[in-house]
């Protein structure tokens, strides 16, 4: 088990050393450096605890990818997660919102962190609309599936599976939710929220379309006798999904620090461990062993997407978001263990599905 986390542990040690070096250069104080190091550690723990559902969903996608693309997700994907979402994304927000260049945005983040935090926070309406809509689509698409024959919360999931026969039912449901939330906002914010939410839905459809095209191409190549190493479609999907998950994490990190370097180090450690947990789940066959765990994760994603959308109007503490996700995943895990005890592996699959 520990071998699967070697890269994450090494990455963590490097980040902690960098945090100490940065803290000492900035403060020349042991106490201040220790305080900065503590914030980095707390941010990393929060990122891990809030992103467990992300790891479960990642594992569901990675399970269909070969070992090469799994490694690329852990390496290339980490570069995208760290430099793309934890550093470049906030800087891009500041550059666009303030009408300045990327270099000026970087300088602002280092020299005027309070102003940097203010600008990033000012973009929250658009981020909440886009990220919330994308995550909600991820969760809804799992349950609006007529071919899904395993249900955890039967009285809801069975009905959603039936409604999946209505084309784009989940999109219509989400658009209505976005519209209703926009009615609670001032006119100028409502427009931003509606546009961002619509773009979040479009982004999900675009990623799904790219994945479908790539899969069709791979199937054609296989039919022609060409050896294909699949995984690009899933790789793209996972990185867009990770980006959506990190939206609220980046914004929420400002509750502990407005220093870009501190936030980037802390969240990057958490992101690395989430990826390692994902690989462990794939290699250990965790989702196959605990049949409702995936359901709990997707319900947690719907909850997170809904909270992000609602946060455009009402502030929701990160602890509440994390608690809801932990409860849903915990219940699904307990239910899976209960089911496994009730129906041992040696029994007929028909009996297993009759729970």
C-alpha positions as CSV (number, residue, x, y, z in Angstrom):
1,X,0.0,0.0,0.0
2,X,2.7,2.4,1.0
3,X,4.5,1.9,-2.3
4,X,1.6,3.5,-4.1
5,X,2.1,6.7,-2.2
6,X,5.9,7.0,-2.6
7,X,5.5,9.7,-5.2
8,X,3.0,11.7,-3.1
9,X,5.2,11.5,0.0
10,X,8.3,12.6,-1.9
11,X,6.3,15.4,-3.5
12,X,5.0,16.4,-0.1
13,X,8.4,16.6,1.4
14,X,9.6,18.8,-1.5
15,X,6.6,21.1,-1.0
16,X,7.2,21.4,2.7
17,X,10.9,22.2,2.2
18,X,9.9,24.9,-0.3
19,X,7.3,26.2,2.2
20,X,10.0,26.5,4.9
21,X,12.4,28.2,2.5
22,X,9.8,30.6,1.3
23,X,8.6,31.4,4.8
24,X,12.1,32.1,6.0
25,X,12.9,34.3,3.0
26,X,9.8,36.3,3.5
27,X,9.8,36.7,7.3
28,X,13.2,35.8,8.7
29,X,11.3,34.4,11.7
30,X,11.0,30.9,13.0
31,X,7.6,31.4,14.5
32,X,6.2,33.0,11.3
33,X,7.8,30.3,9.1
34,X,6.3,27.6,11.4
35,X,2.9,29.3,11.0
36,X,3.1,29.4,7.3
37,X,4.2,25.7,7.2
38,X,1.2,24.8,9.4
39,X,-1.2,26.6,6.9
40,X,0.3,24.6,4.0
41,X,-0.3,21.3,6.0
42,X,-3.9,22.3,6.9
43,X,-4.7,23.2,3.3
44,X,-3.3,19.9,2.0
45,X,-5.4,17.9,4.6
46,X,-8.6,19.9,3.7
47,X,-8.0,19.3,0.0
48,X,-7.7,15.5,0.6
49,X,-10.7,15.3,2.8
50,X,-12.9,17.4,0.4
51,X,-11.8,15.6,-2.7
52,X,-12.3,11.9,-1.8
53,X,-15.4,11.8,-4.0
54,X,-13.2,13.1,-6.8
55,X,-10.9,10.1,-6.3
56,X,-13.7,7.6,-6.4
57,X,-15.1,9.1,-9.7
58,X,-11.6,9.2,-11.1
59,X,-11.1,5.5,-10.3
60,X,-14.4,4.7,-12.1
61,X,-13.0,6.3,-15.3
62,X,-9.4,5.1,-14.9
63,X,-10.6,1.5,-14.5
64,X,-11.3,1.4,-18.2
65,X,-7.9,2.9,-19.1
66,X,-4.6,1.0,-19.7
67,X,-1.6,1.3,-17.4
68,X,0.1,3.8,-19.7
69,X,-2.7,6.3,-19.5
70,X,-3.1,5.7,-15.7
71,X,0.6,6.7,-15.3
72,X,0.1,9.7,-17.6
73,X,-2.9,10.8,-15.4
74,X,-0.7,10.7,-12.3
75,X,2.2,12.5,-14.0
76,X,1.0,14.8,-16.8
77,X,-2.3,15.3,-15.1
78,X,-0.6,16.4,-11.9
79,X,1.3,19.1,-13.8
80,X,-2.1,20.3,-15.2
81,X,-3.7,20.1,-11.7
82,X,-0.9,22.0,-10.0
83,X,0.3,24.5,-12.5
84,X,-3.0,24.8,-14.4
85,X,-5.6,25.0,-11.7
86,X,-3.8,26.0,-8.5
87,X,-1.5,28.7,-10.1
88,X,-2.5,29.6,-13.7
89,X,-6.2,29.6,-13.2
90,X,-6.3,32.2,-10.3
91,X,-3.8,34.3,-12.2
92,X,-5.9,34.2,-15.3
93,X,-9.0,35.3,-13.4
94,X,-7.1,38.2,-11.9
95,X,-5.7,39.2,-15.3
96,X,-9.1,39.1,-17.0
97,X,-11.0,40.8,-14.2
98,X,-8.4,43.6,-13.7
99,X,-7.6,44.0,-17.3
100,X,-3.8,43.4,-16.8
101,X,-1.3,41.1,-18.2
102,X,-0.2,37.7,-16.7
103,X,3.1,39.1,-15.4
104,X,1.3,42.0,-13.7
105,X,-1.2,39.5,-12.2
106,X,1.7,37.4,-10.8
107,X,3.3,40.5,-9.4
108,X,0.0,41.5,-7.8
109,X,-0.4,38.1,-6.2
110,X,3.0,38.3,-4.6
111,X,3.1,42.0,-3.6
112,X,-0.6,42.8,-2.9
113,X,-2.2,39.5,-1.8
114,X,-5.2,41.2,-0.3
115,X,-6.0,42.9,-3.6
116,X,-5.4,39.6,-5.4
117,X,-7.8,37.8,-3.1
118,X,-10.4,40.5,-3.6
119,X,-10.3,40.2,-7.4
120,X,-10.5,36.4,-7.3
121,X,-13.4,36.5,-4.9
122,X,-15.2,39.0,-7.2
123,X,-15.2,36.4,-9.9
124,X,-17.1,33.9,-7.7
125,X,-20.5,34.2,-9.4
126,X,-19.1,33.0,-12.7
127,X,-17.0,30.3,-11.2
128,X,-19.9,29.0,-9.1
129,X,-22.1,28.9,-12.2
130,X,-19.6,27.2,-14.5
131,X,-18.2,24.7,-11.9
132,X,-21.5,23.9,-10.3
133,X,-23.2,23.2,-13.6
134,X,-20.4,21.0,-14.9
135,X,-20.3,19.0,-11.7
136,X,-24.1,18.7,-11.5
137,X,-24.0,17.3,-15.1
138,X,-21.4,14.8,-14.2
139,X,-23.5,13.5,-11.3
140,X,-26.8,13.6,-13.1
141,X,-25.5,11.8,-16.1
142,X,-24.5,8.9,-13.9
143,X,-28.1,8.4,-12.6
144,X,-30.0,9.4,-15.8
145,X,-28.9,6.1,-17.4
146,X,-31.5,3.6,-18.5
147,X,-28.8,0.8,-18.7
148,X,-27.9,1.1,-15.0
149,X,-29.2,-1.9,-13.2
150,X,-27.6,-1.4,-9.8
151,X,-29.3,1.1,-7.6
152,X,-28.4,2.3,-4.1
153,X,-31.3,4.7,-3.2
154,X,-33.8,2.7,-5.1
155,X,-36.8,5.0,-4.8
156,X,-34.9,7.9,-6.4
157,X,-32.3,6.1,-8.7
158,X,-34.9,3.8,-10.4
159,X,-37.1,6.8,-11.3
160,X,-34.1,8.8,-12.6
161,X,-33.1,5.8,-14.8
162,X,-36.7,5.7,-16.2
163,X,-36.6,9.5,-16.9
164,X,-33.4,9.0,-18.9
165,X,-35.6,7.8,-21.8
166,X,-36.6,11.5,-22.2
167,X,-33.8,13.1,-24.2
168,X,-31.8,15.7,-22.4
169,X,-34.0,15.5,-19.3
170,X,-31.0,16.1,-17.0
171,X,-30.1,19.2,-19.0
172,X,-33.6,20.6,-18.7
173,X,-33.7,20.0,-15.0
174,X,-30.4,21.7,-14.4
175,X,-31.3,24.7,-16.6
176,X,-34.4,25.2,-14.6
177,X,-32.4,25.1,-11.4
178,X,-29.9,27.6,-12.7
179,X,-32.7,29.9,-13.8
180,X,-34.4,29.7,-10.4
181,X,-31.1,30.6,-8.6
182,X,-30.5,33.5,-11.0
183,X,-33.8,35.0,-9.9
184,X,-32.3,35.5,-6.4
185,X,-29.4,37.5,-7.8
186,X,-29.1,41.2,-9.0
187,X,-29.7,41.6,-12.7
188,X,-26.0,42.0,-13.7
189,X,-25.0,39.0,-11.5
190,X,-27.9,36.9,-12.8
191,X,-26.7,37.3,-16.4
192,X,-23.2,36.3,-15.5
193,X,-24.5,33.3,-13.6
194,X,-26.8,32.2,-16.4
195,X,-24.1,32.5,-19.0
196,X,-21.5,30.7,-16.9
197,X,-23.9,27.9,-16.0
198,X,-24.9,27.4,-19.6
199,X,-21.2,27.3,-20.6
200,X,-20.6,24.7,-17.9
201,X,-23.3,22.5,-19.5
202,X,-21.8,23.1,-22.9
203,X,-18.3,22.2,-21.6
204,X,-19.7,18.9,-20.3
205,X,-21.3,18.1,-23.6
206,X,-18.2,19.1,-25.5
207,X,-16.0,16.8,-23.3
208,X,-18.5,14.0,-23.8
209,X,-18.5,14.6,-27.6
210,X,-14.7,14.5,-27.8
211,X,-14.7,11.3,-25.8
212,X,-17.3,9.7,-28.1
213,X,-15.3,10.8,-31.3
214,X,-12.1,9.4,-29.9
215,X,-13.7,6.1,-28.8
216,X,-15.3,5.7,-32.3
217,X,-11.9,6.3,-33.9
218,X,-10.3,3.7,-31.6
219,X,-13.0,1.2,-32.4
220,X,-12.5,1.8,-36.1
221,X,-8.7,1.3,-35.7
222,X,-9.3,-1.9,-33.8
223,X,-11.6,-3.2,-36.5
224,X,-8.8,-2.5,-39.0
225,X,-6.4,-4.6,-36.9
226,X,-4.5,-1.7,-35.5
227,X,-3.3,-2.0,-31.9
228,X,-4.8,0.9,-29.9
229,X,-3.8,2.1,-26.5
230,X,-7.0,3.7,-25.3
231,X,-7.2,6.4,-22.7
232,X,-7.0,9.9,-24.3
233,X,-10.7,10.5,-24.0
234,X,-10.8,9.5,-20.3
235,X,-7.6,11.6,-19.7
236,X,-9.2,14.7,-21.1
237,X,-12.5,14.1,-19.1
238,X,-10.6,13.5,-15.8
239,X,-8.6,16.7,-16.1
240,X,-11.7,18.8,-16.9
241,X,-13.5,17.1,-13.9
242,X,-10.5,17.8,-11.7
243,X,-10.6,21.5,-12.7
244,X,-14.2,21.7,-11.7
245,X,-13.5,20.1,-8.4
246,X,-10.7,22.5,-7.7
247,X,-12.8,25.7,-8.3
248,X,-14.2,25.9,-4.8
249,X,-11.0,24.6,-3.2
250,X,-9.0,27.5,-4.7
251,X,-11.6,30.0,-3.6
252,X,-12.1,28.4,-0.2
253,X,-8.3,28.4,0.5
254,X,-8.4,32.2,0.9
255,X,-10.1,31.6,4.2
256,X,-6.8,30.5,5.5
257,X,-4.3,32.5,3.5
258,X,-4.3,35.0,0.6
259,X,-0.7,34.1,-0.3
260,X,-0.6,32.5,-3.7
261,X,2.5,30.5,-3.0
262,X,1.1,29.1,0.3
263,X,-2.2,28.1,-1.4
264,X,-0.5,26.5,-4.4
265,X,1.8,24.4,-2.2
266,X,-1.0,23.2,0.2
267,X,-3.5,22.4,-2.5
268,X,-0.9,20.7,-4.7
269,X,0.0,18.3,-1.9
270,X,-3.7,17.4,-1.6
271,X,-4.1,17.0,-5.3
272,X,-1.2,14.6,-5.5
273,X,-2.6,12.4,-2.7
274,X,-6.0,12.4,-4.4
275,X,-4.4,11.0,-7.5
276,X,-2.5,8.4,-5.5
277,X,-5.7,7.3,-3.8
278,X,-7.3,7.0,-7.3
279,X,-4.6,4.7,-8.5
280,X,-4.9,2.5,-5.3
281,X,-8.7,2.2,-5.8
282,X,-8.1,1.0,-9.4
283,X,-5.4,-1.5,-8.6
284,X,-7.2,-2.9,-5.5
285,X,-10.5,-3.1,-7.3
286,X,-12.2,-1.1,-4.6
287,X,-15.3,-0.1,-6.7
288,X,-15.9,-3.7,-7.6
289,X,-15.7,-4.8,-4.0
290,X,-17.9,-2.0,-2.6
291,X,-20.7,-1.8,-5.1
292,X,-22.5,1.3,-3.8
293,X,-19.3,3.4,-3.2
294,X,-19.5,4.9,-6.7
295,X,-23.1,5.8,-6.1
296,X,-22.2,7.7,-2.9
297,X,-19.5,9.6,-4.7
298,X,-21.8,10.7,-7.5
299,X,-24.4,11.8,-5.0
300,X,-21.7,13.8,-3.3
301,X,-20.8,15.3,-6.7
302,X,-24.4,16.4,-7.2
303,X,-24.4,17.9,-3.7
304,X,-21.1,19.7,-4.4
305,X,-22.5,21.0,-7.7
306,X,-25.7,22.2,-6.1
307,X,-23.8,23.9,-3.2
308,X,-21.5,25.7,-5.8
309,X,-24.6,26.9,-7.6
310,X,-26.3,28.0,-4.4
311,X,-23.1,29.7,-3.2
312,X,-23.7,32.4,-5.9
313,X,-26.4,33.7,-3.5
314,X,-25.6,32.1,-0.1
315,X,-22.2,31.6,1.5
316,X,-21.7,27.9,2.3
317,X,-18.8,27.0,4.6
318,X,-16.2,24.5,3.3
319,X,-16.8,22.3,6.4
320,X,-20.5,21.8,5.4
321,X,-19.5,20.8,1.9
322,X,-17.0,18.4,3.1
323,X,-19.3,16.9,5.8
324,X,-22.1,16.3,3.3
325,X,-19.7,14.5,0.9
326,X,-18.2,12.5,3.7
327,X,-21.6,11.4,5.0
328,X,-22.8,10.3,1.6
329,X,-19.7,8.3,0.8
330,X,-19.6,6.9,4.3
331,X,-23.2,5.7,4.1
332,X,-22.6,4.2,0.7
333,X,-19.5,2.3,2.0
334,X,-21.5,1.0,5.0
335,X,-24.3,-0.1,2.7
336,X,-21.8,-1.8,0.5
337,X,-20.3,-3.7,3.4
338,X,-23.8,-4.7,4.6
339,X,-24.6,-6.0,1.1
340,X,-21.4,-7.9,0.9
341,X,-22.1,-9.7,4.2
342,X,-25.7,-10.4,3.2
343,X,-24.7,-11.8,-0.2
344,X,-21.3,-13.4,-0.2
345,X,-19.3,-13.6,-3.4
346,X,-20.1,-17.3,-3.7
347,X,-23.8,-16.7,-4.2
348,X,-25.6,-16.3,-7.6
349,X,-25.3,-12.8,-9.2
350,X,-29.0,-12.8,-9.6
351,X,-29.4,-13.0,-5.8
352,X,-26.8,-10.2,-5.4
353,X,-28.7,-7.9,-7.7
354,X,-32.0,-8.6,-5.8
355,X,-31.0,-6.5,-2.8
